[in-house]
């Protein structure tokens, strides 16, 4: 299963809730690996956990055995039992944003949003108000300084969907940034 699926996002969220800790540092993943062993007597490496949380690069999909162990860790027999629980309880909804994010509705004019995505793309946008941005810095990107666009959210590990991208005299177009792996950095300044 793709590690960016809403089901896996919910699994990560429930795990973090169950241990009372967000997975933000290498020590967090070592801690989680140890507690998984204590509860399930199954081995789960910190590296595997880092990949699942998107802390380090790795496979886009997650092995069934990993999902089984993690489902068992939070009290389910296996991954299928966890999925059944989600479908019966309607806990996965398409509008949940589980990752760190910046909601454009909460920005003030002239605030900056800095984003990065693979392999080495980096941009700084200045908020113009009413959902519009101007590109003030662009490195290794198809976006260029002076381009304007609209968007609603910047979500870590998710693609950035830009609408009405204006580049020079060209007609406005829609554009996806970080289509495969999403944004790997979002900073509000």
Secondary structure, 3 states (H helix, E strand, C coil): CECCCHHHHHHHHHHHHHHCCCCCCHHHHHHHHHHHHHHHCCCCCHHHHHHHHCCCCCCCECCHHHHHHHHHHCCCCCHHHHHHHHHHHCCCCCCCCCCCEEEHHHCCCCCEEEEEECCCEEEEEEEEECCEEEEEEEECCCCCCCCEEECCEEEECCCEEEEEEECCCCCCEEEEECCCCCEEEEEEC
